[in-house]
Amino acid sequence: MDRLAAMDSFVRTVERGSFAGAAVGRGLSATMVGNHVRFLEDRLGTSLLNRTTRQHSLTEFGRLYYERCRSILAEVEAAEAALDVAQAVPRGLLRVTAPVTLGCTVLPRLLAGYLRRYPDVKVDLVLQDHRLDLVADEMDIAIRAGMLPDSSLIARALPPIRLVVCAAPAYLTAHGTPQEPADLASHNCMEFASAAEPLQWRFTGSGGESTVTVSGNLGINSGQALRAAALEGIGIVMQPDLLVAGDLAAGRLVRLLDQHLAPTLQLHLLTLPNRQPTPKLRSFIDHVVAESRRVS
């Protein structure tokens, strides 16, 4: 049996939590993955996993062996990547995850330019507003908005997204137009439904920074749907300007509180650490970083 394949099955079992999870996407059955792990245990003469009906956990030796296997597999990947670098032709599958709003606005334009330049690369773009795990979900790159938690991922800053407060003319006619950030407290302000804390919108004006606690009778876990709700005159939203720019230009939405700057939303491009970038990965990173700065 191929020892490297067995090591890969073992590492994936640890990271996915089961033989069945490790088999996903590899063309193997859970039984075959289990055979790989048992092959290693027989070869080493000791157990690597404590098995229960629901999950697997590492033995003390298994934890040490898992770290060594990860290092060995990373070296093998780096050796193969070095060959790709020598060939210098980006090719193959690249899996990218990003927020839905970005995927529906600026990313198609960035991807069009990249794919024209590198036709041998296939990009799978997975749009999710909740954050996927790069290892467990087999992603090469994540583009994320907002503050980053502490992690071992390599982060590259992209130009931030400007936010804008706006509402439909029909809403403003019915409820009045806020003149100061504090006025928002008496308006119907819509936000992502997943927000656990009371909504606080921050502004910067001639008098310095201010924060106002807002509330509303509609929460939606989609920026596109919040935009649609605003167009229907339901309430006020704070959304990325790239999402509502066309509506503002056409007068379907009205920009509010022009004398008070809304905060920006930080963007980062994230990749896994300790991996030699392949040509497809390096070329994609370079393209996105360069193009996002050019159009910002």
N, C-alpha and C positions, 0 to 999 in steps of 0.2 A: 504494500500500500504506500502511496506517495506521502512521505512524512510532512512535507510543506502543506499539502492539501488537508491533512489531518490537523496540523497546527491551526490552519485557517478556520476549520470547523470548530475547533476548541475555543478559539478566541471569539468567534461569532456567537457560540453558545453562551459564553460568559456575558457578552454584551447584549444579547437578545433575551437571555433568561431561560431558553429552552432549546431543545433539538429542533422542534418545529419552526421556531423563530429563526434559527440559524440557517435553516434550509431554504427560507424564502428568497427567491430571486437567484438561486444558484443552480437550479436544475437538479437538485438532490432531494431525496426523501428524508424525513426525520430519522428513519431507521438507519440510513446510510451515515448521517451525521453522527448518530450514536455509535455506529461502528467505528468511525474515525476516532472518537474520543476513547473508546475502549481499546483500540489499537495502541494509542499513546500510553494508556494506563498499563497495558500488558508489557509494553516495551520498557517502561520506566519502573515497573514493579510496585506501583503505589497508586492510590486513588487521587484523582484530580478534582472530582466533584462529589459533593454530598447530594444524593438524589432523593427527592420526595415526589409525591404524585402531582404536585402543583408547580414546583420550581426546583432549580438547581442552585447550590451555593458552593463556593470554592473551599477546598480543604486548605490547610496551611501551606502544604507543598504546592497545591494547585495555584494559589495566589502568586507564589514566586515564579512558577512555570509560566503562568499567564503573562506576567510582565516581560519575561524573556522571549516568549513567542511573539508578542507585539513588537518587540525590538527587532527580532529576526525578520518578521514579515515586512516591517517598515524598510529594512535594509534591502530586501529583495525588490520591493516596490521602487526604492530609490535607484537600484541598479537598472531596472527596466526603464525608469524615467530618464536615466542618463543616456540610454540608447535612443529614446525618443528625442532627447535634446540634440543628440548628435545628428539624427535624421532631420530635426528642426521643422517638422511638418505637423501642425496641430491637426489631430484627427481623433475620432471616437466619440463616445457619449459623455456629455457633461450635464450633471444634474444640479439645478439651481433652484433655490426657494426664495420667495420674496413676498412682501405684503400685496394684497389684492389691488389696492389703489395704484401702486407702482406698476404692477403688471398690466393694468388697464390704461395706463397713460404713457409714461416715458420709456418703459422697458422695451416695448415692441420696436420703437425707433432705434434704440441702442442695439437690439438683437439683429435687426435688419442689416445694419452696417457691418456687424461682426460676421454674420453668416454669409454675406456677400464676399467678404474678405477671406473667410476660412470655410469653404463649402464642404470640406471633409469632416467637419464637426457637426454633431447633432446635439442640440440643446433641449433637454426636458425641463421646462419651467413649471414648478409647482407653486401655485399661489395660495398662501395661507396667512391669515392674520394672526393665528397663534404660532408660536415658534417651534419649528421642527428641530429634532436632534440630528446633527450632521452625521453622527456615527450610526445611530439606530435606524434612521430613515435613509441612509446611504446617499447623502447629499455631498456634493463637492464644494459648493459655495452657498452662503446665505447672505442675502441683503436684508438688513434689519433697520427698523426705524425706532427711535426712542433711546432711552438710557440702556447701556449694556450692563448686565450683571457680571460679577467677577467670573472669569472662566479662563481656560487655557487656550481658547481659540485666538488665532491671529486676526486682528482687526485693522482695517484700513479705512480711514475717514473719507467719506464722500461729501460733497457740498450739501448743506442742510436744506430741508424743505421749508419754505415760508408758509405760515398759516394765515388764514384770513377769516374774519368774522363776517357773516353775510346772511341775508334773508330775502325772501321773495317780496316784491312790491305789495302783493295782496296782504301778506302778514303785517307789513309796516303800516299799511293803510288802516287795518283793523285794530292794531295794538300800539301804534306809535313807534317812533324811531329813537332808540337809545342814543343819548348824547355823550354820556360818560360811562366808563366800565361799570360803575356802581349801579347804573340803571338796569343792567342785565339781570340783576337779582329779582326783578319783577316781571321778567319775560320768560317765555317758554324756550329753554335752551336744550338742544338735543345733543346727545353724545353716544359713544359706544355703549351697548347694553352691558358689556362685561365690566364696566367701571365699578369697583367695589366701594370706593370712597366717595363722599360728596364731591361733585364736580367743582374744580377751582380753575378758573381761567386767569392767566397772568398777562399783564400789559406793561409796556414801558412808554411813558409820555414825558412831556416837559416837566412834570412834577415828580418824575422818578417812576419807580416800579409800583404797581398796585395789583392786588389779587382780589377777585370777586368770586364768591360761592354762588353757583348757578344751579338751576334744577329745571326739569321738564317732564312732560308726560309721555315721552317716547324715547326709547333707547333701542338702537339697532347695532348689531355687530358687523356692520359693513359700511365703509365710507361711501360707496356708490349709492347704497340705499338711503343713507343720511342725506346725500345730495338730492336724491329724488324726493325725499320727504320735505326738504326745504323748498324745492320748486313747487310743491303742492301748497305751500303757505302754512305749514304746520308750526314752524318755529324757526329759531336762529341756530346756526351751526358755526363751529370753528373747524375749518377743513383746509387741507393743502391747497395752495393757490393753483397748482397744476391740475387739480381735479375740477375746480369751478371757474377757471379762467375764461372758458368759452361762454359760460352763463353770465358772468360779469360783463363781458364785452357786449353781449347781446341784450343786456338789460333784464334777463330773466331772474337774476339775483342782484342784490345791491350790496356793495361793500359798506361795512359799518365801522364807526370809530376810527376814521382815517388818521386822526391825530395821536392815536395810541397804537403802538406796534404790538402785534401779537407775537408770541414766542416762535422760535423755529424748532423744527423737529430734526434731531440729529439722525444721520444715515451712516451706516457702516457696512463694509463688505467683509465677511468673515470666512476664514478657511481653517482647516485642521492644522495643528502644529506638527513639526517634526516629519514633514513629508517634502520630498524633492518635487517642486512644481513641474508637472508635465507641460509640454508645449500648449496643449489645449487649455490647461488651467492658467498658465502664465499669460497667454495671449488674451484670454477673456478678462482677467483682472486688469491688464494694461489698457485694454479697450474701454472697459466700463469706467475706470478711473479717469482716463484722458477725456472721453466724450462727455461724462457727467460734469466735469469742470469746464469744458468748452461751452456747454449750453446753459450753465447755471447763471 
